[in-house]
Amino acid sequence: MRQKIIISTAILLTFSWIGILDYEAKKLKEAVTNLNETVTIQNEVLLQHKATIINTKSDIELFIDIVNEFRNFI
C-alpha cells in the first residue's frame, strides 16, 4: 500500500512539474515574440533615422553647392 502511495505521489508530482514547465515555456515563447516585435519596431525606427540623416546630408551638400555657386557668381 505504501509503495502505491509513493508511486501515486511521484506520478502526481511529475505531472505537476510537466504542467509548470509547459506554462513557463509558453510564457517564455510569448516573451520572445514580444521581444522580436520590439526589435522589429526598433529596426524600422533606425531605418527612418538613417533616411533622415541621409536626406539631411543631401540637403547640406546641396546648400554648400548653392553657397559655392553664389561665391563664384560674386
CHARMM-style PDB file with segment names, atoms N, HN, CA, C and O in Angstrom:
ATOM      1  N   MET     1       0.823  -1.198   0.000  1.00  0.00      PROA
ATOM      2  CA  MET     1       0.000   0.000   0.000  1.00  0.00      PROA
ATOM      3  C   MET     1       0.863   1.256   0.000  1.00  0.00      PROA
ATOM      4  O   MET     1       0.618   2.217  -0.729  1.00  0.00      PROA
ATOM      5  N   ARG     2       1.891   1.202   0.859  1.00  0.00      PROA
ATOM      6  HN  ARG     2       2.090   0.421   1.451  1.00  0.00      PROA
ATOM      7  CA  ARG     2       2.776   2.357   0.950  1.00  0.00      PROA
ATOM      8  C   ARG     2       3.471   2.615  -0.386  1.00  0.00      PROA
ATOM      9  O   ARG     2       3.657   3.764  -0.787  1.00  0.00      PROA
ATOM     10  N   GLN     3       3.848   1.543  -1.065  1.00  0.00      PROA
ATOM     11  HN  GLN     3       3.697   0.610  -0.739  1.00  0.00      PROA
ATOM     12  CA  GLN     3       4.519   1.668  -2.347  1.00  0.00      PROA
ATOM     13  C   GLN     3       3.586   2.328  -3.372  1.00  0.00      PROA
ATOM     14  O   GLN     3       4.034   3.142  -4.180  1.00  0.00      PROA
ATOM     15  N   LYS     4       2.296   1.982  -3.343  1.00  0.00      PROA
ATOM     16  HN  LYS     4       1.932   1.321  -2.686  1.00  0.00      PROA
ATOM     17  CA  LYS     4       1.328   2.591  -4.263  1.00  0.00      PROA
ATOM     18  C   LYS     4       1.184   4.086  -3.993  1.00  0.00      PROA
ATOM     19  O   LYS     4       1.057   4.878  -4.927  1.00  0.00      PROA
ATOM     20  N   ILE     5       1.203   4.470  -2.724  1.00  0.00      PROA
ATOM     21  HN  ILE     5       1.305   3.826  -1.965  1.00  0.00      PROA
ATOM     22  CA  ILE     5       1.097   5.888  -2.358  1.00  0.00      PROA
ATOM     23  C   ILE     5       2.319   6.656  -2.868  1.00  0.00      PROA
ATOM     24  O   ILE     5       2.201   7.758  -3.405  1.00  0.00      PROA
ATOM     25  N   ILE     6       3.487   6.052  -2.688  1.00  0.00      PROA
ATOM     26  HN  ILE     6       3.583   5.158  -2.252  1.00  0.00      PROA
ATOM     27  CA  ILE     6       4.725   6.696  -3.152  1.00  0.00      PROA
ATOM     28  C   ILE     6       4.709   6.847  -4.671  1.00  0.00      PROA
ATOM     29  O   ILE     6       5.061   7.898  -5.205  1.00  0.00      PROA
ATOM     30  N   ILE     7       4.300   5.788  -5.354  1.00  0.00      PROA
ATOM     31  HN  ILE     7       4.014   4.934  -4.920  1.00  0.00      PROA
ATOM     32  CA  ILE     7       4.244   5.838  -6.816  1.00  0.00      PROA
ATOM     33  C   ILE     7       3.212   6.856  -7.271  1.00  0.00      PROA
ATOM     34  O   ILE     7       3.475   7.630  -8.192  1.00  0.00      PROA
ATOM     35  N   SER     8       2.038   6.869  -6.639  1.00  0.00      PROA
ATOM     36  HN  SER     8       1.824   6.240  -5.892  1.00  0.00      PROA
ATOM     37  CA  SER     8       0.994   7.831  -6.996  1.00  0.00      PROA
ATOM     38  C   SER     8       1.468   9.263  -6.760  1.00  0.00      PROA
ATOM     39  O   SER     8       1.225  10.144  -7.585  1.00  0.00      PROA
ATOM     40  N   THR     9       2.137   9.491  -5.647  1.00  0.00      PROA
ATOM     41  HN  THR     9       2.335   8.775  -4.977  1.00  0.00      PROA
ATOM     42  CA  THR     9       2.661  10.828  -5.341  1.00  0.00      PROA
ATOM     43  C   THR     9       3.715  11.230  -6.361  1.00  0.00      PROA
ATOM     44  O   THR     9       3.734  12.375  -6.812  1.00  0.00      PROA
ATOM     45  N   ALA    10       4.584  10.307  -6.726  1.00  0.00      PROA
ATOM     46  HN  ALA    10       4.568   9.377  -6.360  1.00  0.00      PROA
ATOM     47  CA  ALA    10       5.624  10.595  -7.719  1.00  0.00      PROA
ATOM     48  C   ALA    10       5.002  10.948  -9.067  1.00  0.00      PROA
ATOM     49  O   ALA    10       5.462  11.860  -9.754  1.00  0.00      PROA
ATOM     50  N   ILE    11       3.954  10.217  -9.437  1.00  0.00      PROA
ATOM     51  HN  ILE    11       3.580   9.476  -8.879  1.00  0.00      PROA
ATOM     52  CA  ILE    11       3.273  10.488 -10.710  1.00  0.00      PROA
ATOM     53  C   ILE    11       2.610  11.864 -10.674  1.00  0.00      PROA
ATOM     54  O   ILE    11       2.702  12.631 -11.633  1.00  0.00      PROA
ATOM     55  N   LEU    12       1.942  12.171  -9.563  1.00  0.00      PROA
ATOM     56  HN  LEU    12       1.867  11.548  -8.784  1.00  0.00      PROA
ATOM     57  CA  LEU    12       1.309  13.491  -9.428  1.00  0.00      PROA
ATOM     58  C   LEU    12       2.326  14.619  -9.496  1.00  0.00      PROA
ATOM     59  O   LEU    12       2.112  15.624 -10.174  1.00  0.00      PROA
ATOM     60  N   LEU    13       3.435  14.441  -8.788  1.00  0.00      PROA
ATOM     61  HN  LEU    13       3.609  13.624  -8.238  1.00  0.00      PROA
ATOM     62  CA  LEU    13       4.486  15.459  -8.816  1.00  0.00      PROA
ATOM     63  C   LEU    13       5.077  15.618 -10.215  1.00  0.00      PROA
ATOM     64  O   LEU    13       5.354  16.734 -10.656  1.00  0.00      PROA
ATOM     65  N   THR    14       5.265  14.507 -10.901  1.00  0.00      PROA
ATOM     66  HN  THR    14       5.040  13.601 -10.543  1.00  0.00      PROA
ATOM     67  CA  THR    14       5.804  14.551 -12.268  1.00  0.00      PROA
ATOM     68  C   THR    14       4.876  15.338 -13.183  1.00  0.00      PROA
ATOM     69  O   THR    14       5.319  16.214 -13.926  1.00  0.00      PROA
ATOM     70  N   PHE    15       3.568  15.015 -13.123  1.00  0.00      PROA
ATOM     71  HN  PHE    15       3.209  14.304 -12.519  1.00  0.00      PROA
ATOM     72  CA  PHE    15       2.624  15.728 -13.977  1.00  0.00      PROA
ATOM     73  C   PHE    15       2.490  17.198 -13.575  1.00  0.00      PROA
ATOM     74  O   PHE    15       2.268  18.062 -14.424  1.00  0.00      PROA
ATOM     75  N   SER    16       2.627  17.472 -12.281  1.00  0.00      PROA
ATOM     76  HN  SER    16       2.808  16.771 -11.592  1.00  0.00      PROA
ATOM     77  CA  SER    16       2.595  18.871 -11.829  1.00  0.00      PROA
ATOM     78  C   SER    16       3.768  19.642 -12.418  1.00  0.00      PROA
ATOM     79  O   SER    16       3.605  20.752 -12.925  1.00  0.00      PROA
ATOM     80  N   TRP    17       4.947  19.041 -12.345  1.00  0.00      PROA
ATOM     81  HN  TRP    17       5.079  18.139 -11.933  1.00  0.00      PROA
ATOM     82  CA  TRP    17       6.127  19.703 -12.910  1.00  0.00      PROA
ATOM     83  C   TRP    17       6.012  19.865 -14.415  1.00  0.00      PROA
ATOM     84  O   TRP    17       6.430  20.886 -14.962  1.00  0.00      PROA
ATOM     85  N   ILE    18       5.454  18.875 -15.088  1.00  0.00      PROA
ATOM     86  HN  ILE    18       5.115  18.046 -14.644  1.00  0.00      PROA
ATOM     87  CA  ILE    18       5.256  18.985 -16.535  1.00  0.00      PROA
ATOM     88  C   ILE    18       4.324  20.160 -16.837  1.00  0.00      PROA
ATOM     89  O   ILE    18       4.564  20.928 -17.768  1.00  0.00      PROA
ATOM     90  N   GLY    19       3.264  20.291 -16.044  1.00  0.00      PROA
ATOM     91  HN  GLY    19       3.070  19.667 -15.287  1.00  0.00      PROA
ATOM     92  CA  GLY    19       2.340  21.412 -16.227  1.00  0.00      PROA
ATOM     93  C   GLY    19       3.011  22.750 -15.981  1.00  0.00      PROA
ATOM     94  O   GLY    19       2.813  23.701 -16.736  1.00  0.00      PROA
ATOM     95  N   ILE    20       3.803  22.822 -14.927  1.00  0.00      PROA
ATOM     96  HN  ILE    20       3.964  22.049 -14.314  1.00  0.00      PROA
ATOM     97  CA  ILE    20       4.511  24.069 -14.614  1.00  0.00      PROA
ATOM     98  C   ILE    20       5.498  24.414 -15.724  1.00  0.00      PROA
ATOM     99  O   ILE    20       5.568  25.562 -16.163  1.00  0.00      PROA
ATOM    100  N   LEU    21       6.255  23.429 -16.173  1.00  0.00      PROA
ATOM    101  HN  LEU    21       6.198  22.496 -15.816  1.00  0.00      PROA
ATOM    102  CA  LEU    21       7.231  23.663 -17.237  1.00  0.00      PROA
ATOM    103  C   LEU    21       6.549  24.067 -18.538  1.00  0.00      PROA
ATOM    104  O   LEU    21       7.059  24.915 -19.269  1.00  0.00      PROA
ATOM    105  N   ASP    22       5.408  23.468 -18.827  1.00  0.00      PROA
ATOM    106  HN  ASP    22       4.993  22.779 -18.233  1.00  0.00      PROA
ATOM    107  CA  ASP    22       4.656  23.831 -20.026  1.00  0.00      PROA
ATOM    108  C   ASP    22       4.190  25.280 -19.950  1.00  0.00      PROA
ATOM    109  O   ASP    22       4.280  26.024 -20.927  1.00  0.00      PROA
ATOM    110  N   TYR    23       3.692  25.672 -18.783  1.00  0.00      PROA
ATOM    111  HN  TYR    23       3.619  25.068 -17.989  1.00  0.00      PROA
ATOM    112  CA  TYR    23       3.252  27.053 -18.574  1.00  0.00      PROA
ATOM    113  C   TYR    23       4.417  28.023 -18.741  1.00  0.00      PROA
ATOM    114  O   TYR    23       4.285  29.047 -19.411  1.00  0.00      PROA
ATOM    115  N   GLU    24       5.556  27.702 -18.135  1.00  0.00      PROA
ATOM    116  HN  GLU    24       5.664  26.870 -17.591  1.00  0.00      PROA
ATOM    117  CA  GLU    24       6.739  28.567 -18.235  1.00  0.00      PROA
ATOM    118  C   GLU    24       7.240  28.641 -19.670  1.00  0.00      PROA
ATOM    119  O   GLU    24       7.682  29.700 -20.117  1.00  0.00      PROA
ATOM    120  N   ALA    25       7.177  27.537 -20.391  1.00  0.00      PROA
ATOM    121  HN  ALA    25       6.818  26.677 -20.028  1.00  0.00      PROA
ATOM    122  CA  ALA    25       7.612  27.524 -21.791  1.00  0.00      PROA
ATOM    123  C   ALA    25       6.718  28.447 -22.628  1.00  0.00      PROA
ATOM    124  O   ALA    25       7.206  29.169 -23.497  1.00  0.00      PROA
ATOM    125  N   LYS    26       5.422  28.418 -22.364  1.00  0.00      PROA
ATOM    126  HN  LYS    26       5.025  27.831 -21.658  1.00  0.00      PROA
ATOM    127  CA  LYS    26       4.504  29.308 -23.092  1.00  0.00      PROA
ATOM    128  C   LYS    26       4.796  30.766 -22.770  1.00  0.00      PROA
ATOM    129  O   LYS    26       4.758  31.615 -23.661  1.00  0.00      PROA
ATOM    130  N   LYS    27       5.086  31.066 -21.510  1.00  0.00      PROA
ATOM    131  HN  LYS    27       5.117  30.377 -20.786  1.00  0.00      PROA
ATOM    132  CA  LYS    27       5.406  32.444 -21.111  1.00  0.00      PROA
ATOM    133  C   LYS    27       6.703  32.907 -21.787  1.00  0.00      PROA
ATOM    134  O   LYS    27       6.799  34.038 -22.262  1.00  0.00      PROA
ATOM    135  N   LEU    28       7.694  32.014 -21.820  1.00  0.00      PROA
ATOM    136  HN  LEU    28       7.616  31.095 -21.434  1.00  0.00      PROA
ATOM    137  CA  LEU    28       8.955  32.368 -22.473  1.00  0.00      PROA
ATOM    138  C   LEU    28       8.763  32.597 -23.968  1.00  0.00      PROA
ATOM    139  O   LEU    28       9.343  33.519 -24.543  1.00  0.00      PROA
ATOM    140  N   LYS    29       7.951  31.759 -24.588  1.00  0.00      PROA
ATOM    141  HN  LYS    29       7.480  31.010 -24.121  1.00  0.00      PROA
ATOM    142  CA  LYS    29       7.680  31.915 -26.018  1.00  0.00      PROA
ATOM    143  C   LYS    29       7.000  33.257 -26.272  1.00  0.00      PROA
ATOM    144  O   LYS    29       7.327  33.948 -27.236  1.00  0.00      PROA
ATOM    145  N   GLU    30       6.061  33.624 -25.414  1.00  0.00      PROA
ATOM    146  HN  GLU    30       5.795  33.062 -24.630  1.00  0.00      PROA
ATOM    147  CA  GLU    30       5.380  34.911 -25.527  1.00  0.00      PROA
ATOM    148  C   GLU    30       6.363  36.067 -25.346  1.00  0.00      PROA
ATOM    149  O   GLU    30       6.297  37.063 -26.065  1.00  0.00      PROA
ATOM    150  N   ALA    31       7.261  35.930 -24.393  1.00  0.00      PROA
ATOM    151  HN  ALA    31       7.315  35.120 -23.809  1.00  0.00      PROA
ATOM    152  CA  ALA    31       8.257  36.976 -24.148  1.00  0.00      PROA
ATOM    153  C   ALA    31       9.188  37.130 -25.344  1.00  0.00      PROA
ATOM    154  O   ALA    31       9.531  38.249 -25.723  1.00  0.00      PROA
ATOM    155  N   VAL    32       9.596  36.021 -25.937  1.00  0.00      PROA
ATOM    156  HN  VAL    32       9.317  35.111 -25.629  1.00  0.00      PROA
ATOM    157  CA  VAL    32      10.466  36.080 -27.114  1.00  0.00      PROA
ATOM    158  C   VAL    32       9.731  36.719 -28.290  1.00  0.00      PROA
ATOM    159  O   VAL    32      10.317  37.501 -29.039  1.00  0.00      PROA
ATOM    160  N   THR    33       8.464  36.391 -28.451  1.00  0.00      PROA
ATOM    161  HN  THR    33       7.989  35.756 -27.843  1.00  0.00      PROA
ATOM    162  CA  THR    33       7.668  37.002 -29.521  1.00  0.00      PROA
ATOM    163  C   THR    33       7.578  38.508 -29.318  1.00  0.00      PROA
ATOM    164  O   THR    33       7.745  39.272 -30.269  1.00  0.00      PROA
ATOM    165  N   ASN    34       7.317  38.941 -28.094  1.00  0.00      PROA
ATOM    166  HN  ASN    34       7.182  38.321 -27.321  1.00  0.00      PROA
ATOM    167  CA  ASN    34       7.247  40.373 -27.797  1.00  0.00      PROA
ATOM    168  C   ASN    34       8.587  41.046 -28.046  1.00  0.00      PROA
ATOM    169  O   ASN    34       8.643  42.161 -28.564  1.00  0.00      PROA
ATOM    170  N   LEU    35       9.660  40.368 -27.677  1.00  0.00      PROA
ATOM    171  HN  LEU    35       9.614  39.461 -27.257  1.00  0.00      PROA
ATOM    172  CA  LEU    35      10.995  40.916 -27.894  1.00  0.00      PROA
ATOM    173  C   LEU    35      11.281  41.051 -29.387  1.00  0.00      PROA
ATOM    174  O   LEU    35      11.843  42.057 -29.821  1.00  0.00      PROA
ATOM    175  N   ASN    36      10.902  40.058 -30.167  1.00  0.00      PROA
ATOM    176  HN  ASN    36      10.445  39.242 -29.815  1.00  0.00      PROA
ATOM    177  CA  ASN    36      11.093  40.124 -31.622  1.00  0.00      PROA
ATOM    178  C   ASN    36      10.314  41.291 -32.217  1.00  0.00      PROA
ATOM    179  O   ASN    36      10.817  41.989 -33.097  1.00  0.00      PROA
ATOM    180  N   GLU    37       9.090  41.506 -31.741  1.00  0.00      PROA
ATOM    181  HN  GLU    37       8.682  40.939 -31.025  1.00  0.00      PROA
ATOM    182  CA  GLU    37       8.293  42.632 -32.230  1.00  0.00      PROA
ATOM    183  C   GLU    37       8.959  43.957 -31.872  1.00  0.00      PROA
ATOM    184  O   GLU    37       8.986  44.886 -32.679  1.00  0.00      PROA
ATOM    185  N   THR    38       9.492  44.035 -30.663  1.00  0.00      PROA
ATOM    186  HN  THR    38       9.470  43.281 -30.007  1.00  0.00      PROA
ATOM    187  CA  THR    38      10.180  45.256 -30.228  1.00  0.00      PROA
ATOM    188  C   THR    38      11.406  45.531 -31.088  1.00  0.00      PROA
ATOM    189  O   THR    38      11.643  46.667 -31.498  1.00  0.00      PROA
ATOM    190  N   VAL    39      12.177  44.493 -31.356  1.00  0.00      PROA
ATOM    191  HN  VAL    39      11.984  43.571 -31.023  1.00  0.00      PROA
ATOM    192  CA  VAL    39      13.374  44.648 -32.189  1.00  0.00      PROA
ATOM    193  C   VAL    39      12.990  45.074 -33.607  1.00  0.00      PROA
ATOM    194  O   VAL    39      13.657  45.917 -34.207  1.00  0.00      PROA
ATOM    195  N   THR    40      11.923  44.494 -34.136  1.00  0.00      PROA
ATOM    196  HN  THR    40      11.381  43.809 -33.648  1.00  0.00      PROA
ATOM    197  CA  THR    40      11.465  44.870 -35.472  1.00  0.00      PROA
ATOM    198  C   THR    40      11.080  46.340 -35.516  1.00  0.00      PROA
ATOM    199  O   THR    40      11.436  47.050 -36.457  1.00  0.00      PROA
ATOM    200  N   ILE    41      10.354  46.800 -34.503  1.00  0.00      PROA
ATOM    201  HN  ILE    41      10.065  46.223 -33.739  1.00  0.00      PROA
ATOM    202  CA  ILE    41       9.958  48.210 -34.441  1.00  0.00      PROA
ATOM    203  C   ILE    41      11.197  49.098 -34.326  1.00  0.00      PROA
ATOM    204  O   ILE    41      11.286  50.130 -34.991  1.00  0.00      PROA
ATOM    205  N   GLN    42      12.147  48.699 -33.486  1.00  0.00      PROA
ATOM    206  HN  GLN    42      12.074  47.861 -32.946  1.00  0.00      PROA
ATOM    207  CA  GLN    42      13.368  49.497 -33.327  1.00  0.00      PROA
ATOM    208  C   GLN    42      14.153  49.552 -34.624  1.00  0.00      PROA
ATOM    209  O   GLN    42      14.717  50.594 -34.958  1.00  0.00      PROA
ATOM    210  N   ASN    43      14.200  48.454 -35.360  1.00  0.00      PROA
ATOM    211  HN  ASN    43      13.742  47.608 -35.089  1.00  0.00      PROA
ATOM    212  CA  ASN    43      14.879  48.454 -36.656  1.00  0.00      PROA
ATOM    213  C   ASN    43      14.207  49.408 -37.628  1.00  0.00      PROA
ATOM    214  O   ASN    43      14.883  50.124 -38.367  1.00  0.00      PROA
ATOM    215  N   GLU    44      12.872  49.423 -37.631  1.00  0.00      PROA
ATOM    216  HN  GLU    44      12.323  48.841 -37.031  1.00  0.00      PROA
ATOM    217  CA  GLU    44      12.146  50.343 -38.509  1.00  0.00      PROA
ATOM    218  C   GLU    44      12.448  51.800 -38.142  1.00  0.00      PROA
ATOM    219  O   GLU    44      12.637  52.644 -39.016  1.00  0.00      PROA
ATOM    220  N   VAL    45      12.489  52.077 -36.843  1.00  0.00      PROA
ATOM    221  HN  VAL    45      12.335  51.391 -36.132  1.00  0.00      PROA
ATOM    222  CA  VAL    45      12.799  53.437 -36.388  1.00  0.00      PROA
ATOM    223  C   VAL    45      14.217  53.820 -36.797  1.00  0.00      PROA
ATOM    224  O   VAL    45      14.454  54.939 -37.252  1.00  0.00      PROA
ATOM    225  N   LEU    46      15.163  52.890 -36.635  1.00  0.00      PROA
ATOM    226  HN  LEU    46      14.971  51.981 -36.266  1.00  0.00      PROA
ATOM    227  CA  LEU    46      16.544  53.169 -37.033  1.00  0.00      PROA
ATOM    228  C   LEU    46      16.647  53.434 -38.530  1.00  0.00      PROA
ATOM    229  O   LEU    46      17.395  54.314 -38.956  1.00  0.00      PROA
ATOM    230  N   LEU    47      15.906  52.683 -39.323  1.00  0.00      PROA
ATOM    231  HN  LEU    47      15.298  51.968 -38.977  1.00  0.00      PROA
ATOM    232  CA  LEU    47      15.912  52.915 -40.769  1.00  0.00      PROA
ATOM    233  C   LEU    47      15.353  54.296 -41.101  1.00  0.00      PROA
ATOM    234  O   LEU    47      15.854  54.975 -41.997  1.00  0.00      PROA
ATOM    235  N   GLN    48      14.311  54.709 -40.376  1.00  0.00      PROA
ATOM    236  HN  GLN    48      13.903  54.157 -39.648  1.00  0.00      PROA
ATOM    237  CA  GLN    48      13.755  56.047 -40.590  1.00  0.00      PROA
ATOM    238  C   GLN    48      14.770  57.116 -40.216  1.00  0.00      PROA
ATOM    239  O   GLN    48      14.915  58.112 -40.924  1.00  0.00      PROA
ATOM    240  N   HSD    49      15.480  56.911 -39.093  1.00  0.00      PROA
ATOM    241  HN  HSD    49      15.362  56.102 -38.518  1.00  0.00      PROA
ATOM    242  CA  HSD    49      16.512  57.873 -38.683  1.00  0.00      PROA
ATOM    243  C   HSD    49      17.636  57.926 -39.718  1.00  0.00      PROA
ATOM    244  O   HSD    49      18.148  58.998 -40.038  1.00  0.00      PROA
ATOM    245  N   LYS    50      18.010  56.763 -40.231  1.00  0.00      PROA
ATOM    246  HN  LYS    50      17.594  55.892 -39.971  1.00  0.00      PROA
ATOM    247  CA  LYS    50      19.061  56.712 -41.251  1.00  0.00      PROA
ATOM    248  C   LYS    50      18.628  57.481 -42.491  1.00  0.00      PROA
ATOM    249  O   LYS    50      19.416  58.231 -43.065  1.00  0.00      PROA
ATOM    250  N   ALA    51      17.384  57.298 -42.904  1.00  0.00      PROA
ATOM    251  HN  ALA    51      16.744  56.688 -42.438  1.00  0.00      PROA
ATOM    252  CA  ALA    51      16.873  58.019 -44.070  1.00  0.00      PROA
ATOM    253  C   ALA    51      16.874  59.522 -43.813  1.00  0.00      PROA
ATOM    254  O   ALA    51      17.205  60.309 -44.701  1.00  0.00      PROA
ATOM    255  N   THR    52      16.503  59.918 -42.601  1.00  0.00      PROA
ATOM    256  HN  THR    52      16.235  59.279 -41.880  1.00  0.00      PROA
ATOM    257  CA  THR    52      16.510  61.338 -42.250  1.00  0.00      PROA
ATOM    258  C   THR    52      17.924  61.899 -42.298  1.00  0.00      PROA
ATOM    259  O   THR    52      18.141  63.002 -42.799  1.00  0.00      PROA
ATOM    260  N   ILE    53      18.879  61.146 -41.781  1.00  0.00      PROA
ATOM    261  HN  ILE    53      18.702  60.250 -41.374  1.00  0.00      PROA
ATOM    262  CA  ILE    53      20.276  61.593 -41.797  1.00  0.00      PROA
ATOM    263  C   ILE    53      20.779  61.725 -43.232  1.00  0.00      PROA
ATOM    264  O   ILE    53      21.457  62.696 -43.569  1.00  0.00      PROA
ATOM    265  N   ILE    54      20.449  60.753 -44.070  1.00  0.00      PROA
ATOM    266  HN  ILE    54      19.899  59.964 -43.796  1.00  0.00      PROA
ATOM    267  CA  ILE    54      20.871  60.807 -45.476  1.00  0.00      PROA
ATOM    268  C   ILE    54      20.257  62.027 -46.162  1.00  0.00      PROA
ATOM    269  O   ILE    54      20.936  62.734 -46.906  1.00  0.00      PROA
ATOM    270  N   ASN    55      18.967  62.272 -45.907  1.00  0.00      PROA
ATOM    271  HN  ASN    55      18.415  61.698 -45.302  1.00  0.00      PROA
ATOM    272  CA  ASN    55      18.312  63.432 -46.515  1.00  0.00      PROA
ATOM    273  C   ASN    55      18.927  64.730 -46.009  1.00  0.00      PROA
ATOM    274  O   ASN    55      19.128  65.668 -46.779  1.00  0.00      PROA
ATOM    275  N   THR    56      19.225  64.782 -44.722  1.00  0.00      PROA
ATOM    276  HN  THR    56      19.062  64.020 -44.096  1.00  0.00      PROA
ATOM    277  CA  THR    56      19.845  65.983 -44.153  1.00  0.00      PROA
ATOM    278  C   THR    56      21.220  66.207 -44.760  1.00  0.00      PROA
ATOM    279  O   THR    56      21.586  67.337 -45.086  1.00  0.00      PROA
ATOM    280  N   LYS    57      21.977  65.132 -44.911  1.00  0.00      PROA
ATOM    281  HN  LYS    57      21.680  64.215 -44.646  1.00  0.00      PROA
ATOM    282  CA  LYS    57      23.301  65.234 -45.530  1.00  0.00      PROA
ATOM    283  C   LYS    57      23.173  65.753 -46.958  1.00  0.00      PROA
ATOM    284  O   LYS    57      23.941  66.618 -47.380  1.00  0.00      PROA
ATOM    285  N   SER    58      22.209  65.229 -47.697  1.00  0.00      PROA
ATOM    286  HN  SER    58      21.585  64.526 -47.355  1.00  0.00      PROA
ATOM    287  CA  SER    58      21.993  65.698 -49.072  1.00  0.00      PROA
ATOM    288  C   SER    58      21.607  67.172 -49.094  1.00  0.00      PROA
ATOM    289  O   SER    58      22.074  67.932 -49.943  1.00  0.00      PROA
ATOM    290  N   ASP    59      20.754  67.569 -48.156  1.00  0.00      PROA
ATOM    291  HN  ASP    59      20.376  66.952 -47.466  1.00  0.00      PROA
ATOM    292  CA  ASP    59      20.352  68.982 -48.079  1.00  0.00      PROA
ATOM    293  C   ASP    59      21.550  69.869 -47.772  1.00  0.00      PROA
ATOM    294  O   ASP    59      21.689  70.945 -48.354  1.00  0.00      PROA
ATOM    295  N   ILE    60      22.414  69.430 -46.866  1.00  0.00      PROA
ATOM    296  HN  ILE    60      22.301  68.556 -46.393  1.00  0.00      PROA
ATOM    297  CA  ILE    60      23.604  70.212 -46.502  1.00  0.00      PROA
ATOM    298  C   ILE    60      24.553  70.310 -47.704  1.00  0.00      PROA
ATOM    299  O   ILE    60      25.094  71.379 -47.989  1.00  0.00      PROA
ATOM    300  N   GLU    61      24.747  69.194 -48.399  1.00  0.00      PROA
ATOM    301  HN  GLU    61      24.308  68.326 -48.167  1.00  0.00      PROA
ATOM    302  CA  GLU    61      25.606  69.218 -49.588  1.00  0.00      PROA
ATOM    303  C   GLU    61      25.045  70.144 -50.653  1.00  0.00      PROA
ATOM    304  O   GLU    61      25.791  70.882 -51.297  1.00  0.00      PROA
ATOM    305  N   LEU    62      23.743  70.105 -50.836  1.00  0.00      PROA
ATOM    306  HN  LEU    62      23.137  69.506 -50.312  1.00  0.00      PROA
ATOM    307  CA  LEU    62      23.102  70.997 -51.806  1.00  0.00      PROA
ATOM    308  C   LEU    62      23.279  72.451 -51.393  1.00  0.00      PROA
ATOM    309  O   LEU    62      23.570  73.300 -52.235  1.00  0.00      PROA
ATOM    310  N   PHE    63      23.108  72.750 -50.114  1.00  0.00      PROA
ATOM    311  HN  PHE    63      22.872  72.060 -49.429  1.00  0.00      PROA
ATOM    312  CA  PHE    63      23.286  74.107 -49.608  1.00  0.00      PROA
ATOM    313  C   PHE    63      24.718  74.578 -49.846  1.00  0.00      PROA
ATOM    314  O   PHE    63      24.940  75.719 -50.251  1.00  0.00      PROA
ATOM    315  N   ILE    64      25.686  73.700 -49.595  1.00  0.00      PROA
ATOM    316  HN  ILE    64      25.506  72.773 -49.265  1.00  0.00      PROA
ATOM    317  CA  ILE    64      27.095  74.056 -49.820  1.00  0.00      PROA
ATOM    318  C   ILE    64      27.330  74.345 -51.298  1.00  0.00      PROA
ATOM    319  O   ILE    64      28.030  75.296 -51.645  1.00  0.00      PROA
ATOM    320  N   ASP    65      26.748  73.530 -52.161  1.00  0.00      PROA
ATOM    321  HN  ASP    65      26.179  72.758 -51.879  1.00  0.00      PROA
ATOM    322  CA  ASP    65      26.877  73.771 -53.604  1.00  0.00      PROA
ATOM    323  C   ASP    65      26.288  75.125 -53.993  1.00  0.00      PROA
ATOM    324  O   ASP    65      26.867  75.855 -54.798  1.00  0.00      PROA
ATOM    325  N   ILE    66      25.139  75.449 -53.417  1.00  0.00      PROA
ATOM    326  HN  ILE    66      24.669  74.856 -52.763  1.00  0.00      PROA
ATOM    327  CA  ILE    66      24.492  76.732 -53.728  1.00  0.00      PROA
ATOM    328  C   ILE    66      25.364  77.887 -53.235  1.00  0.00      PROA
ATOM    329  O   ILE    66      25.541  78.878 -53.944  1.00  0.00      PROA
ATOM    330  N   VAL    67      25.901  77.763 -52.040  1.00  0.00      PROA
ATOM    331  HN  VAL    67      25.757  76.958 -51.464  1.00  0.00      PROA
ATOM    332  CA  VAL    67      26.775  78.815 -51.494  1.00  0.00      PROA
ATOM    333  C   VAL    67      28.014  78.965 -52.367  1.00  0.00      PROA
ATOM    334  O   VAL    67      28.431  80.085 -52.661  1.00  0.00      PROA
ATOM    335  N   ASN    68      28.603  77.854 -52.783  1.00  0.00      PROA
ATOM    336  HN  ASN    68      28.265  76.944 -52.544  1.00  0.00      PROA
ATOM    337  CA  ASN    68      29.793  77.924 -53.645  1.00  0.00      PROA
ATOM    338  C   ASN    68      29.455  78.560 -54.990  1.00  0.00      PROA
ATOM    339  O   ASN    68      30.244  79.349 -55.510  1.00  0.00      PROA
ATOM    340  N   GLU    69      28.318  78.238 -55.551  1.00  0.00      PROA
ATOM    341  HN  GLU    69      27.677  77.597 -55.128  1.00  0.00      PROA
ATOM    342  CA  GLU    69      27.893  78.853 -56.820  1.00  0.00      PROA
ATOM    343  C   GLU    69      27.686  80.354 -56.626  1.00  0.00      PROA
ATOM    344  O   GLU    69      28.043  81.158 -57.487  1.00  0.00      PROA
ATOM    345  N   PHE    70      27.114  80.711 -55.500  1.00  0.00      PROA
ATOM    346  HN  PHE    70      26.825  80.058 -54.801  1.00  0.00      PROA
ATOM    347  CA  PHE    70      26.894  82.142 -55.209  1.00  0.00      PROA
ATOM    348  C   PHE    70      28.228  82.867 -55.062  1.00  0.00      PROA
ATOM    349  O   PHE    70      28.389  83.991 -55.536  1.00  0.00      PROA
ATOM    350  N   ARG    71      29.186  82.210 -54.399  1.00  0.00      PROA
ATOM    351  HN  ARG    71      29.056  81.296 -54.014  1.00  0.00      PROA
ATOM    352  CA  ARG    71      30.533  82.811 -54.249  1.00  0.00      PROA
ATOM    353  C   ARG    71      31.181  82.986 -55.619  1.00  0.00      PROA
ATOM    354  O   ARG    71      31.800  84.013 -55.898  1.00  0.00      PROA
ATOM    355  N   ASN    72      31.034  81.983 -56.462  1.00  0.00      PROA
ATOM    356  HN  ASN    72      30.532  81.149 -56.236  1.00  0.00      PROA
ATOM    357  CA  ASN    72      31.630  82.072 -57.814  1.00  0.00      PROA
ATOM    358  C   ASN    72      30.946  83.181 -58.626  1.00  0.00      PROA
ATOM    359  O   ASN    72      31.578  83.844 -59.448  1.00  0.00      PROA
ATOM    360  N   PHE    73      29.671  83.362 -58.385  1.00  0.00      PROA
ATOM    361  HN  PHE    73      29.158  82.823 -57.717  1.00  0.00      PROA
ATOM    362  CA  PHE    73      28.916  84.382 -59.099  1.00  0.00      PROA
ATOM    363  C   PHE    73      29.397  85.788 -58.700  1.00  0.00      PROA
ATOM    364  O   PHE    73      29.498  86.692 -59.529  1.00  0.00      PROA
ATOM    365  N   ILE    74      29.689  85.934 -57.398  1.00  0.00      PROA
ATOM    366  HN  ILE    74      29.607  85.199 -56.724  1.00  0.00      PROA
ATOM    367  CA  ILE    74      30.155  87.234 -56.894  1.00  0.00      PROA
ATOM    368  C   ILE    74      31.597  87.381 -57.273  1.00  0.00      PROA
ATOM    369  OT1 ILE    74      32.217  88.398 -56.959  1.00  0.00      PROA
TER     370      ILE     74
END
